[in-house]
C-alpha cells in the first residue's frame, strides 16, 4: 500500500516539477503539484 499525494496521485515530497520541451526545443518547467497532500495529514486547508 503506497501513499500517494491526494492532489496528483503521485508519490513525492515538496514541489513536483516536470520538464517538457516546446516546439522550439526549449525546456519548460511545469509545476505538476505545488504541495503534496496526504490522507495522513489532518490538515483541512480547503481553499
Ligand atoms: Zn502531488
mmCIF file of the protein (N, C-alpha, C, O) and its ligand, coordinates in Angstrom:
data_MODEL
# 
_entry.id   MODEL 
# 
loop_
_entity.id 
_entity.type 
_entity.pdbx_number_of_molecules 
1 polymer     1 
2 non-polymer 1 
# 
_entity_poly.entity_id                      1 
_entity_poly.type                           'polypeptide(L)' 
_entity_poly.nstd_linkage                   no 
_entity_poly.nstd_monomer                   no 
_entity_poly.pdbx_seq_one_letter_code       
;(UNK)(UNK)(UNK)(UNK)(UNK)(UNK)(UNK)(UNK)(UNK)(UNK)(UNK)(UNK)(UNK)(UNK)(UNK)(UNK)
(UNK)(UNK)(UNK)(UNK)(UNK)(UNK)(UNK)(UNK)(UNK)(UNK)(UNK)(UNK)(UNK)(UNK)(UNK)(UNK)
(UNK)(UNK)(UNK)(UNK)(UNK)(UNK)(UNK)(UNK)(UNK)(UNK)(UNK)(UNK)(UNK)(UNK)(UNK)
;
_entity_poly.pdbx_seq_one_letter_code_can   XXXXXXXXXXXXXXXXXXXXXXXXXXXXXXXXXXXXXXXXXXXXXXX 
_entity_poly.pdbx_strand_id                 A 
# 
loop_
_entity_poly_seq.entity_id 
_entity_poly_seq.num 
_entity_poly_seq.mon_id 
_entity_poly_seq.hetero 
1 1  UNK n 
1 2  UNK n 
1 3  UNK n 
1 4  UNK n 
1 5  UNK n 
1 6  UNK n 
1 7  UNK n 
1 8  UNK n 
1 9  UNK n 
1 10 UNK n 
1 11 UNK n 
1 12 UNK n 
1 13 UNK n 
1 14 UNK n 
1 15 UNK n 
1 16 UNK n 
1 17 UNK n 
1 18 UNK n 
1 19 UNK n 
1 20 UNK n 
1 21 UNK n 
1 22 UNK n 
1 23 UNK n 
1 24 UNK n 
1 25 UNK n 
1 26 UNK n 
1 27 UNK n 
1 28 UNK n 
1 29 UNK n 
1 30 UNK n 
1 31 UNK n 
1 32 UNK n 
1 33 UNK n 
1 34 UNK n 
1 35 UNK n 
1 36 UNK n 
1 37 UNK n 
1 38 UNK n 
1 39 UNK n 
1 40 UNK n 
1 41 UNK n 
1 42 UNK n 
1 43 UNK n 
1 44 UNK n 
1 45 UNK n 
1 46 UNK n 
1 47 UNK n 
# 
loop_
_struct_asym.id 
_struct_asym.entity_id 
A 1 
B 2 
# 
loop_
_chem_comp.id 
_chem_comp.type 
_chem_comp.mon_nstd_flag 
UNK 'L-peptide linking' . 
ZN  non-polymer         . 
# 
_pdbx_entity_nonpoly.entity_id   2 
_pdbx_entity_nonpoly.name        ? 
_pdbx_entity_nonpoly.comp_id     ZN 
# 
_pdbx_nonpoly_scheme.asym_id         B 
_pdbx_nonpoly_scheme.entity_id       2 
_pdbx_nonpoly_scheme.mon_id          ZN 
_pdbx_nonpoly_scheme.ndb_seq_num     1 
_pdbx_nonpoly_scheme.pdb_seq_num     101 
_pdbx_nonpoly_scheme.auth_seq_num    101 
_pdbx_nonpoly_scheme.pdb_mon_id      ZN 
_pdbx_nonpoly_scheme.auth_mon_id     ZN 
_pdbx_nonpoly_scheme.pdb_strand_id   A 
_pdbx_nonpoly_scheme.pdb_ins_code    . 
# 
loop_
_atom_site.group_PDB 
_atom_site.id 
_atom_site.type_symbol 
_atom_site.label_atom_id 
_atom_site.label_alt_id 
_atom_site.label_comp_id 
_atom_site.label_asym_id 
_atom_site.label_entity_id 
_atom_site.label_seq_id 
_atom_site.pdbx_PDB_ins_code 
_atom_site.Cartn_x 
_atom_site.Cartn_y 
_atom_site.Cartn_z 
_atom_site.occupancy 
_atom_site.B_iso_or_equiv 
_atom_site.pdbx_formal_charge 
_atom_site.auth_seq_id 
_atom_site.auth_comp_id 
_atom_site.auth_asym_id 
_atom_site.auth_atom_id 
_atom_site.pdbx_PDB_model_num 
ATOM   1   N  N  . UNK A 1 1  ? 0.852   -1.189 0.000   1.00 0.00 ? 1   UNK A N  1 
ATOM   2   C  CA . UNK A 1 1  ? 0.000   0.000  0.000   1.00 0.00 ? 1   UNK A CA 1 
ATOM   3   C  C  . UNK A 1 1  ? 0.884   1.234  0.000   1.00 0.00 ? 1   UNK A C  1 
ATOM   4   O  O  . UNK A 1 1  ? 1.545   1.548  0.990   1.00 0.00 ? 1   UNK A O  1 
ATOM   5   N  N  . UNK A 1 2  ? 0.882   1.905  -1.099  1.00 0.00 ? 2   UNK A N  1 
ATOM   6   C  CA . UNK A 1 2  ? 1.741   3.073  -1.204  1.00 0.00 ? 2   UNK A CA 1 
ATOM   7   C  C  . UNK A 1 2  ? 0.931   4.336  -0.944  1.00 0.00 ? 2   UNK A C  1 
ATOM   8   O  O  . UNK A 1 2  ? -0.239  4.442  -1.310  1.00 0.00 ? 2   UNK A O  1 
ATOM   9   N  N  . UNK A 1 3  ? 1.578   5.261  -0.316  1.00 0.00 ? 3   UNK A N  1 
ATOM   10  C  CA . UNK A 1 3  ? 0.882   6.519  -0.064  1.00 0.00 ? 3   UNK A CA 1 
ATOM   11  C  C  . UNK A 1 3  ? 1.215   7.495  -1.185  1.00 0.00 ? 3   UNK A C  1 
ATOM   12  O  O  . UNK A 1 3  ? 2.378   7.759  -1.490  1.00 0.00 ? 3   UNK A O  1 
ATOM   13  N  N  . UNK A 1 4  ? 0.198   7.998  -1.759  1.00 0.00 ? 4   UNK A N  1 
ATOM   14  C  CA . UNK A 1 4  ? 0.397   8.936  -2.846  1.00 0.00 ? 4   UNK A CA 1 
ATOM   15  C  C  . UNK A 1 4  ? -0.302  10.237 -2.515  1.00 0.00 ? 4   UNK A C  1 
ATOM   16  O  O  . UNK A 1 4  ? -1.225  10.284 -1.701  1.00 0.00 ? 4   UNK A O  1 
ATOM   17  N  N  . UNK A 1 5  ? 0.147   11.264 -3.149  1.00 0.00 ? 5   UNK A N  1 
ATOM   18  C  CA . UNK A 1 5  ? -0.412  12.589 -2.956  1.00 0.00 ? 5   UNK A CA 1 
ATOM   19  C  C  . UNK A 1 5  ? -1.870  12.621 -3.405  1.00 0.00 ? 5   UNK A C  1 
ATOM   20  O  O  . UNK A 1 5  ? -2.217  12.106 -4.468  1.00 0.00 ? 5   UNK A O  1 
ATOM   21  N  N  . UNK A 1 6  ? -2.699  13.221 -2.598  1.00 0.00 ? 6   UNK A N  1 
ATOM   22  C  CA . UNK A 1 6  ? -4.122  13.263 -2.923  1.00 0.00 ? 6   UNK A CA 1 
ATOM   23  C  C  . UNK A 1 6  ? -4.411  14.257 -4.041  1.00 0.00 ? 6   UNK A C  1 
ATOM   24  O  O  . UNK A 1 6  ? -5.485  14.232 -4.642  1.00 0.00 ? 6   UNK A O  1 
ATOM   25  N  N  . UNK A 1 7  ? -3.467  15.115 -4.310  1.00 0.00 ? 7   UNK A N  1 
ATOM   26  C  CA . UNK A 1 7  ? -3.683  16.116 -5.359  1.00 0.00 ? 7   UNK A CA 1 
ATOM   27  C  C  . UNK A 1 7  ? -3.416  15.564 -6.744  1.00 0.00 ? 7   UNK A C  1 
ATOM   28  O  O  . UNK A 1 7  ? -4.204  15.761 -7.669  1.00 0.00 ? 7   UNK A O  1 
ATOM   29  N  N  . UNK A 1 8  ? -2.291  14.868 -6.878  1.00 0.00 ? 8   UNK A N  1 
ATOM   30  C  CA . UNK A 1 8  ? -1.863  14.462 -8.216  1.00 0.00 ? 8   UNK A CA 1 
ATOM   31  C  C  . UNK A 1 8  ? -1.767  12.948 -8.365  1.00 0.00 ? 8   UNK A C  1 
ATOM   32  O  O  . UNK A 1 8  ? -1.564  12.447 -9.471  1.00 0.00 ? 8   UNK A O  1 
ATOM   33  N  N  . UNK A 1 9  ? -1.909  12.227 -7.282  1.00 0.00 ? 9   UNK A N  1 
ATOM   34  C  CA . UNK A 1 9  ? -1.879  10.777 -7.370  1.00 0.00 ? 9   UNK A CA 1 
ATOM   35  C  C  . UNK A 1 9  ? -0.488  10.210 -7.507  1.00 0.00 ? 9   UNK A C  1 
ATOM   36  O  O  . UNK A 1 9  ? -0.321  9.038  -7.846  1.00 0.00 ? 9   UNK A O  1 
ATOM   37  N  N  . UNK A 1 10 ? 0.524   11.040 -7.244  1.00 0.00 ? 10  UNK A N  1 
ATOM   38  C  CA . UNK A 1 10 ? 1.899   10.549 -7.328  1.00 0.00 ? 10  UNK A CA 1 
ATOM   39  C  C  . UNK A 1 10 ? 2.543   10.628 -5.949  1.00 0.00 ? 10  UNK A C  1 
ATOM   40  O  O  . UNK A 1 10 ? 2.071   11.322 -5.049  1.00 0.00 ? 10  UNK A O  1 
ATOM   41  N  N  . UNK A 1 11 ? 3.642   9.885  -5.823  1.00 0.00 ? 11  UNK A N  1 
ATOM   42  C  CA . UNK A 1 11 ? 4.371   9.924  -4.569  1.00 0.00 ? 11  UNK A CA 1 
ATOM   43  C  C  . UNK A 1 11 ? 5.512   10.911 -4.704  1.00 0.00 ? 11  UNK A C  1 
ATOM   44  O  O  . UNK A 1 11 ? 6.409   10.715 -5.524  1.00 0.00 ? 11  UNK A O  1 
ATOM   45  N  N  . UNK A 1 12 ? 5.488   11.958 -3.918  1.00 0.00 ? 12  UNK A N  1 
ATOM   46  C  CA . UNK A 1 12 ? 6.560   12.942 -3.993  1.00 0.00 ? 12  UNK A CA 1 
ATOM   47  C  C  . UNK A 1 12 ? 6.608   13.764 -2.722  1.00 0.00 ? 12  UNK A C  1 
ATOM   48  O  O  . UNK A 1 12 ? 5.667   13.784 -1.929  1.00 0.00 ? 12  UNK A O  1 
ATOM   49  N  N  . UNK A 1 13 ? 7.727   14.439 -2.553  1.00 0.00 ? 13  UNK A N  1 
ATOM   50  C  CA . UNK A 1 13 ? 7.853   15.351 -1.428  1.00 0.00 ? 13  UNK A CA 1 
ATOM   51  C  C  . UNK A 1 13 ? 8.160   16.728 -1.975  1.00 0.00 ? 13  UNK A C  1 
ATOM   52  O  O  . UNK A 1 13 ? 8.916   16.866 -2.938  1.00 0.00 ? 13  UNK A O  1 
ATOM   53  N  N  . UNK A 1 14 ? 7.597   17.713 -1.387  1.00 0.00 ? 14  UNK A N  1 
ATOM   54  C  CA . UNK A 1 14 ? 7.833   19.068 -1.870  1.00 0.00 ? 14  UNK A CA 1 
ATOM   55  C  C  . UNK A 1 14 ? 7.161   19.303 -3.208  1.00 0.00 ? 14  UNK A C  1 
ATOM   56  O  O  . UNK A 1 14 ? 6.220   18.601 -3.580  1.00 0.00 ? 14  UNK A O  1 
ATOM   57  N  N  . UNK A 1 15 ? 7.648   20.281 -3.911  1.00 0.00 ? 15  UNK A N  1 
ATOM   58  C  CA . UNK A 1 15 ? 7.044   20.639 -5.188  1.00 0.00 ? 15  UNK A CA 1 
ATOM   59  C  C  . UNK A 1 15 ? 7.403   19.634 -6.263  1.00 0.00 ? 15  UNK A C  1 
ATOM   60  O  O  . UNK A 1 15 ? 8.559   19.232 -6.393  1.00 0.00 ? 15  UNK A O  1 
ATOM   61  N  N  . UNK A 1 16 ? 6.409   19.235 -7.029  1.00 0.00 ? 16  UNK A N  1 
ATOM   62  C  CA . UNK A 1 16 ? 6.647   18.274 -8.097  1.00 0.00 ? 16  UNK A CA 1 
ATOM   63  C  C  . UNK A 1 16 ? 6.690   19.013 -9.431  1.00 0.00 ? 16  UNK A C  1 
ATOM   64  O  O  . UNK A 1 16 ? 5.689   19.572 -9.880  1.00 0.00 ? 16  UNK A O  1 
ATOM   65  N  N  . UNK A 1 17 ? 7.867   19.005 -10.056 1.00 0.00 ? 17  UNK A N  1 
ATOM   66  C  CA . UNK A 1 17 ? 8.066   19.731 -11.309 1.00 0.00 ? 17  UNK A CA 1 
ATOM   67  C  C  . UNK A 1 17 ? 8.502   18.760 -12.390 1.00 0.00 ? 17  UNK A C  1 
ATOM   68  O  O  . UNK A 1 17 ? 9.366   17.911 -12.172 1.00 0.00 ? 17  UNK A O  1 
ATOM   69  N  N  . UNK A 1 18 ? 7.892   18.897 -13.558 1.00 0.00 ? 18  UNK A N  1 
ATOM   70  C  CA . UNK A 1 18 ? 8.330   18.103 -14.700 1.00 0.00 ? 18  UNK A CA 1 
ATOM   71  C  C  . UNK A 1 18 ? 8.801   19.048 -15.790 1.00 0.00 ? 18  UNK A C  1 
ATOM   72  O  O  . UNK A 1 18 ? 8.245   20.132 -15.966 1.00 0.00 ? 18  UNK A O  1 
ATOM   73  N  N  . UNK A 1 19 ? 9.820   18.636 -16.516 1.00 0.00 ? 19  UNK A N  1 
ATOM   74  C  CA . UNK A 1 19 ? 10.364  19.468 -17.577 1.00 0.00 ? 19  UNK A CA 1 
ATOM   75  C  C  . UNK A 1 19 ? 9.957   18.914 -18.940 1.00 0.00 ? 19  UNK A C  1 
ATOM   76  O  O  . UNK A 1 19 ? 10.223  17.758 -19.267 1.00 0.00 ? 19  UNK A O  1 
ATOM   77  N  N  . UNK A 1 20 ? 9.315   19.758 -19.710 1.00 0.00 ? 20  UNK A N  1 
ATOM   78  C  CA . UNK A 1 20 ? 8.929   19.385 -21.065 1.00 0.00 ? 20  UNK A CA 1 
ATOM   79  C  C  . UNK A 1 20 ? 9.691   20.263 -22.042 1.00 0.00 ? 20  UNK A C  1 
ATOM   80  O  O  . UNK A 1 20 ? 10.366  21.213 -21.647 1.00 0.00 ? 20  UNK A O  1 
ATOM   81  N  N  . UNK A 1 21 ? 9.575   19.931 -23.328 1.00 0.00 ? 21  UNK A N  1 
ATOM   82  C  CA . UNK A 1 21 ? 10.183  20.780 -24.350 1.00 0.00 ? 21  UNK A CA 1 
ATOM   83  C  C  . UNK A 1 21 ? 9.097   21.276 -25.292 1.00 0.00 ? 21  UNK A C  1 
ATOM   84  O  O  . UNK A 1 21 ? 8.217   20.525 -25.713 1.00 0.00 ? 21  UNK A O  1 
ATOM   85  N  N  . UNK A 1 22 ? 9.185   22.541 -25.604 1.00 0.00 ? 22  UNK A N  1 
ATOM   86  C  CA . UNK A 1 22 ? 8.185   23.093 -26.505 1.00 0.00 ? 22  UNK A CA 1 
ATOM   87  C  C  . UNK A 1 22 ? 8.620   22.903 -27.954 1.00 0.00 ? 22  UNK A C  1 
ATOM   88  O  O  . UNK A 1 22 ? 9.594   22.203 -28.228 1.00 0.00 ? 22  UNK A O  1 
ATOM   89  N  N  . UNK A 1 23 ? 7.903   23.521 -28.871 1.00 0.00 ? 23  UNK A N  1 
ATOM   90  C  CA . UNK A 1 23 ? 8.187   23.339 -30.292 1.00 0.00 ? 23  UNK A CA 1 
ATOM   91  C  C  . UNK A 1 23 ? 9.574   23.789 -30.693 1.00 0.00 ? 23  UNK A C  1 
ATOM   92  O  O  . UNK A 1 23 ? 10.140  23.289 -31.665 1.00 0.00 ? 23  UNK A O  1 
ATOM   93  N  N  . UNK A 1 24 ? 10.123  24.733 -29.947 1.00 0.00 ? 24  UNK A N  1 
ATOM   94  C  CA . UNK A 1 24 ? 11.461  25.243 -30.249 1.00 0.00 ? 24  UNK A CA 1 
ATOM   95  C  C  . UNK A 1 24 ? 12.544  24.497 -29.486 1.00 0.00 ? 24  UNK A C  1 
ATOM   96  O  O  . UNK A 1 24 ? 13.696  24.927 -29.430 1.00 0.00 ? 24  UNK A O  1 
ATOM   97  N  N  . UNK A 1 25 ? 12.156  23.382 -28.905 1.00 0.00 ? 25  UNK A N  1 
ATOM   98  C  CA . UNK A 1 25 ? 13.092  22.565 -28.142 1.00 0.00 ? 25  UNK A CA 1 
ATOM   99  C  C  . UNK A 1 25 ? 13.600  23.254 -26.891 1.00 0.00 ? 25  UNK A C  1 
ATOM   100 O  O  . UNK A 1 25 ? 14.663  22.915 -26.370 1.00 0.00 ? 25  UNK A O  1 
ATOM   101 N  N  . UNK A 1 26 ? 12.840  24.215 -26.416 1.00 0.00 ? 26  UNK A N  1 
ATOM   102 C  CA . UNK A 1 26 ? 13.217  24.875 -25.168 1.00 0.00 ? 26  UNK A CA 1 
ATOM   103 C  C  . UNK A 1 26 ? 12.561  24.141 -24.002 1.00 0.00 ? 26  UNK A C  1 
ATOM   104 O  O  . UNK A 1 26 ? 11.386  23.782 -24.065 1.00 0.00 ? 26  UNK A O  1 
ATOM   105 N  N  . UNK A 1 27 ? 13.321  23.926 -22.954 1.00 0.00 ? 27  UNK A N  1 
ATOM   106 C  CA . UNK A 1 27 ? 12.744  23.251 -21.796 1.00 0.00 ? 27  UNK A CA 1 
ATOM   107 C  C  . UNK A 1 27 ? 11.752  24.149 -21.077 1.00 0.00 ? 27  UNK A C  1 
ATOM   108 O  O  . UNK A 1 27 ? 12.000  25.335 -20.859 1.00 0.00 ? 27  UNK A O  1 
ATOM   109 N  N  . UNK A 1 28 ? 10.640  23.565 -20.719 1.00 0.00 ? 28  UNK A N  1 
ATOM   110 C  CA . UNK A 1 28 ? 9.628   24.283 -19.959 1.00 0.00 ? 28  UNK A CA 1 
ATOM   111 C  C  . UNK A 1 28 ? 9.383   23.528 -18.665 1.00 0.00 ? 28  UNK A C  1 
ATOM   112 O  O  . UNK A 1 28 ? 9.179   22.314 -18.664 1.00 0.00 ? 28  UNK A O  1 
ATOM   113 N  N  . UNK A 1 29 ? 9.407   24.250 -17.590 1.00 0.00 ? 29  UNK A N  1 
ATOM   114 C  CA . UNK A 1 29 ? 9.100   23.619 -16.313 1.00 0.00 ? 29  UNK A CA 1 
ATOM   115 C  C  . UNK A 1 29 ? 7.613   23.742 -16.016 1.00 0.00 ? 29  UNK A C  1 
ATOM   116 O  O  . UNK A 1 29 ? 7.049   24.836 -15.978 1.00 0.00 ? 29  UNK A O  1 
ATOM   117 N  N  . UNK A 1 30 ? 7.009   22.604 -15.812 1.00 0.00 ? 30  UNK A N  1 
ATOM   118 C  CA . UNK A 1 30 ? 5.597   22.577 -15.461 1.00 0.00 ? 30  UNK A CA 1 
ATOM   119 C  C  . UNK A 1 30 ? 5.469   22.117 -14.017 1.00 0.00 ? 30  UNK A C  1 
ATOM   120 O  O  . UNK A 1 30 ? 5.937   21.038 -13.652 1.00 0.00 ? 30  UNK A O  1 
ATOM   121 N  N  . UNK A 1 31 ? 4.837   22.936 -13.211 1.00 0.00 ? 31  UNK A N  1 
ATOM   122 C  CA . UNK A 1 31 ? 4.598   22.548 -11.831 1.00 0.00 ? 31  UNK A CA 1 
ATOM   123 C  C  . UNK A 1 31 ? 3.373   21.643 -11.793 1.00 0.00 ? 31  UNK A C  1 
ATOM   124 O  O  . UNK A 1 31 ? 2.235   22.089 -11.934 1.00 0.00 ? 31  UNK A O  1 
ATOM   125 N  N  . UNK A 1 32 ? 3.644   20.373 -11.600 1.00 0.00 ? 32  UNK A N  1 
ATOM   126 C  CA . UNK A 1 32 ? 2.552   19.399 -11.579 1.00 0.00 ? 32  UNK A CA 1 
ATOM   127 C  C  . UNK A 1 32 ? 1.757   19.535 -10.293 1.00 0.00 ? 32  UNK A C  1 
ATOM   128 O  O  . UNK A 1 32 ? 0.528   19.466 -10.296 1.00 0.00 ? 32  UNK A O  1 
ATOM   129 N  N  . UNK A 1 33 ? 2.472   19.728 -9.196  1.00 0.00 ? 33  UNK A N  1 
ATOM   130 C  CA . UNK A 1 33 ? 1.816   19.784 -7.904  1.00 0.00 ? 33  UNK A CA 1 
ATOM   131 C  C  . UNK A 1 33 ? 2.619   20.715 -6.989  1.00 0.00 ? 33  UNK A C  1 
ATOM   132 O  O  . UNK A 1 33 ? 3.812   20.502 -6.770  1.00 0.00 ? 33  UNK A O  1 
ATOM   133 N  N  . UNK A 1 34 ? 1.980   21.707 -6.479  1.00 0.00 ? 34  UNK A N  1 
ATOM   134 C  CA . UNK A 1 34 ? 2.669   22.698 -5.652  1.00 0.00 ? 34  UNK A CA 1 
ATOM   135 C  C  . UNK A 1 34 ? 3.004   22.135 -4.272  1.00 0.00 ? 34  UNK A C  1 
ATOM   136 O  O  . UNK A 1 34 ? 4.137   22.245 -3.804  1.00 0.00 ? 34  UNK A O  1 
ATOM   137 N  N  . UNK A 1 35 ? 2.025   21.542 -3.641  1.00 0.00 ? 35  UNK A N  1 
ATOM   138 C  CA . UNK A 1 35 ? 2.238   20.971 -2.318  1.00 0.00 ? 35  UNK A CA 1 
ATOM   139 C  C  . UNK A 1 35 ? 1.616   19.580 -2.260  1.00 0.00 ? 35  UNK A C  1 
ATOM   140 O  O  . UNK A 1 35 ? 0.466   19.393 -2.657  1.00 0.00 ? 35  UNK A O  1 
ATOM   141 N  N  . UNK A 1 36 ? 2.376   18.608 -1.765  1.00 0.00 ? 36  UNK A N  1 
ATOM   142 C  CA . UNK A 1 36 ? 1.808   17.276 -1.616  1.00 0.00 ? 36  UNK A CA 1 
ATOM   143 C  C  . UNK A 1 36 ? 0.794   17.248 -0.478  1.00 0.00 ? 36  UNK A C  1 
ATOM   144 O  O  . UNK A 1 36 ? 0.961   17.906 0.549   1.00 0.00 ? 36  UNK A O  1 
ATOM   145 N  N  . UNK A 1 37 ? -0.227  16.491 -0.685  1.00 0.00 ? 37  UNK A N  1 
ATOM   146 C  CA . UNK A 1 37 ? -1.251  16.368 0.358   1.00 0.00 ? 37  UNK A CA 1 
ATOM   147 C  C  . UNK A 1 37 ? -1.565  14.896 0.555   1.00 0.00 ? 37  UNK A C  1 
ATOM   148 O  O  . UNK A 1 37 ? -1.924  14.188 -0.386  1.00 0.00 ? 37  UNK A O  1 
ATOM   149 N  N  . UNK A 1 38 ? -1.425  14.452 1.785   1.00 0.00 ? 38  UNK A N  1 
ATOM   150 C  CA . UNK A 1 38 ? -1.646  13.050 2.081   1.00 0.00 ? 38  UNK A CA 1 
ATOM   151 C  C  . UNK A 1 38 ? -2.781  12.893 3.075   1.00 0.00 ? 38  UNK A C  1 
ATOM   152 O  O  . UNK A 1 38 ? -3.060  13.768 3.894   1.00 0.00 ? 38  UNK A O  1 
ATOM   153 N  N  . UNK A 1 39 ? -3.407  11.768 2.970   1.00 0.00 ? 39  UNK A N  1 
ATOM   154 C  CA . UNK A 1 39 ? -4.537  11.481 3.864   1.00 0.00 ? 39  UNK A CA 1 
ATOM   155 C  C  . UNK A 1 39 ? -4.132  11.560 5.326   1.00 0.00 ? 39  UNK A C  1 
ATOM   156 O  O  . UNK A 1 39 ? -4.904  11.961 6.198   1.00 0.00 ? 39  UNK A O  1 
ATOM   157 N  N  . UNK A 1 40 ? -2.883  11.161 5.557   1.00 0.00 ? 40  UNK A N  1 
ATOM   158 C  CA . UNK A 1 40 ? -2.419  11.054 6.934   1.00 0.00 ? 40  UNK A CA 1 
ATOM   159 C  C  . UNK A 1 40 ? -2.363  12.403 7.624   1.00 0.00 ? 40  UNK A C  1 
ATOM   160 O  O  . UNK A 1 40 ? -2.486  12.495 8.845   1.00 0.00 ? 40  UNK A O  1 
ATOM   161 N  N  . UNK A 1 41 ? -2.181  13.423 6.853   1.00 0.00 ? 41  UNK A N  1 
ATOM   162 C  CA . UNK A 1 41 ? -2.126  14.758 7.432   1.00 0.00 ? 41  UNK A CA 1 
ATOM   163 C  C  . UNK A 1 41 ? -3.531  15.228 7.768   1.00 0.00 ? 41  UNK A C  1 
ATOM   164 O  O  . UNK A 1 41 ? -4.436  15.216 6.934   1.00 0.00 ? 41  UNK A O  1 
ATOM   165 N  N  . UNK A 1 42 ? -3.678  15.634 8.997   1.00 0.00 ? 42  UNK A N  1 
ATOM   166 C  CA . UNK A 1 42 ? -5.008  16.041 9.463   1.00 0.00 ? 42  UNK A CA 1 
ATOM   167 C  C  . UNK A 1 42 ? -5.295  17.497 9.143   1.00 0.00 ? 42  UNK A C  1 
ATOM   168 O  O  . UNK A 1 42 ? -6.068  18.159 9.836   1.00 0.00 ? 42  UNK A O  1 
ATOM   169 N  N  . UNK A 1 43 ? -4.675  17.977 8.107   1.00 0.00 ? 43  UNK A N  1 
ATOM   170 C  CA . UNK A 1 43 ? -4.903  19.375 7.740   1.00 0.00 ? 43  UNK A CA 1 
ATOM   171 C  C  . UNK A 1 43 ? -6.119  19.469 6.829   1.00 0.00 ? 43  UNK A C  1 
ATOM   172 O  O  . UNK A 1 43 ? -6.325  18.625 5.957   1.00 0.00 ? 43  UNK A O  1 
ATOM   173 N  N  . UNK A 1 44 ? -6.888  20.466 7.034   1.00 0.00 ? 44  UNK A N  1 
ATOM   174 C  CA . UNK A 1 44 ? -8.019  20.724 6.129   1.00 0.00 ? 44  UNK A CA 1 
ATOM   175 C  C  . UNK A 1 44 ? -7.892  22.134 5.612   1.00 0.00 ? 44  UNK A C  1 
ATOM   176 O  O  . UNK A 1 44 ? -8.581  23.058 6.044   1.00 0.00 ? 44  UNK A O  1 
ATOM   177 N  N  . UNK A 1 45 ? -6.981  22.260 4.669   1.00 0.00 ? 45  UNK A N  1 
ATOM   178 C  CA . UNK A 1 45 ? -6.753  23.574 4.076   1.00 0.00 ? 45  UNK A CA 1 
ATOM   179 C  C  . UNK A 1 45 ? -7.508  23.707 2.755   1.00 0.00 ? 45  UNK A C  1 
ATOM   180 O  O  . UNK A 1 45 ? -6.920  23.810 1.679   1.00 0.00 ? 45  UNK A O  1 
ATOM   181 N  N  . UNK A 1 46 ? -8.791  23.701 2.879   1.00 0.00 ? 46  UNK A N  1 
ATOM   182 C  CA . UNK A 1 46 ? -9.596  23.856 1.667   1.00 0.00 ? 46  UNK A CA 1 
ATOM   183 C  C  . UNK A 1 46 ? -9.618  25.325 1.272   1.00 0.00 ? 46  UNK A C  1 
ATOM   184 O  O  . UNK A 1 46 ? -9.927  26.198 2.082   1.00 0.00 ? 46  UNK A O  1 
ATOM   185 N  N  . UNK A 1 47 ? -9.295  25.570 0.054   1.00 0.00 ? 47  UNK A N  1 
ATOM   186 C  CA . UNK A 1 47 ? -9.310  26.973 -0.384  1.00 0.00 ? 47  UNK A CA 1 
ATOM   187 C  C  . UNK A 1 47 ? -10.734 27.430 -0.629  1.00 0.00 ? 47  UNK A C  1 
ATOM   188 O  O  . UNK A 1 47 ? -10.957 28.581 -1.004  1.00 0.00 ? 47  UNK A O  1 
HETATM 189 ZN ZN . ZN  B 2 .  ? 1.068   15.953 -5.520  1.00 0.00 ? 101 ZN  A ZN 1 
# 
